[in-house]
Amino acid sequence: MELMTIIRAEIRRAINGGRNKREPQTNVMATVTSFNNNGVMVRFDDGGDAVGPYKRLEHYSPSNGDRVQLARVGVRGKYVVQGKVV
């Protein structure tokens, strides 16, 4: 009986994306690489190329090199630049 429980758990884990499935983070840190009227381009702390553009809160005026916090918002869970971390 215990063997069947283990097998079922492993099947469930495989169906749901395995052990390495990564849940999106609610808040992340990034560095501003560029910005324009369409939004802010950032490079996330985990590396990789610059991505975006992301919308920003009205009070934040971006500058290249700023360390910023992004948060997932809304039903679709898109990142929005919350502001500069000082």
C-alpha positions in Angstrom: 0.0 0.0 0.0 2.8 2.4 0.8 4.5 1.8 -2.5 1.3 2.8 -4.3 1.1 6.1 -2.3 4.7 6.9 -3.3 4.0 6.1 -7.0 0.9 8.3 -7.0 2.8 11.2 -5.4 5.5 10.9 -8.0 3.0 10.9 -10.9 1.2 13.9 -9.4 4.6 15.7 -9.1 5.5 14.9 -12.7 2.1 16.1 -14.0 2.4 19.4 -12.1 5.8 20.3 -13.4 8.2 18.2 -11.4 10.3 19.2 -8.4 12.1 22.0 -10.3 9.0 23.9 -11.2 9.6 27.5 -10.2 6.8 29.7 -8.9 7.0 33.3 -10.2 8.2 35.6 -7.5 5.9 38.4 -6.3 8.7 41.0 -5.8 12.0 41.0 -7.7 15.0 43.3 -7.9 16.5 44.6 -11.1 18.7 47.3 -12.6 17.4 49.8 -15.1 19.2 49.5 -18.5 17.1 52.0 -20.5 13.7 53.7 -20.6 11.4 55.6 -22.9 7.7 56.5 -23.2 6.9 52.8 -23.7 8.3 51.8 -20.3 11.5 50.7 -18.5 13.9 48.1 -19.6 15.6 46.1 -16.8 18.1 43.4 -16.1 16.9 41.1 -13.4 19.3 40.1 -10.6 19.4 36.5 -11.7 21.2 37.6 -14.9 20.4 37.4 -18.5 19.6 40.1 -21.1 17.6 43.2 -20.5 13.9 42.7 -20.8 10.8 44.8 -20.9 9.4 47.4 -21.3 7.7 47.4 -18.0 5.2 50.1 -16.8 6.2 52.1 -13.7 4.4 54.0 -11.0 3.9 57.7 -11.7 6.1 58.9 -8.8 9.2 57.1 -10.1 11.4 58.9 -12.7 13.8 56.2 -14.1 17.5 56.7 -14.6 20.0 54.2 -16.1 21.6 52.1 -13.4 18.9 52.5 -10.8 18.2 49.5 -8.6 14.5 49.0 -8.7 11.9 46.7 -7.2 9.3 45.2 -9.5 6.0 43.6 -8.2 3.5 41.4 -9.9 0.2 43.1 -10.2 -3.3 42.5 -11.6 -5.0 39.4 -12.9 -2.4 38.7 -15.5 0.5 39.1 -13.0 2.6 41.5 -15.1 5.6 43.2 -13.4 5.4 46.9 -12.6 8.4 49.0 -11.5 7.5 50.2 -8.0 10.5 52.5 -7.5 14.1 53.0 -6.8 15.7 51.3 -3.9 18.0 53.7 -1.9 
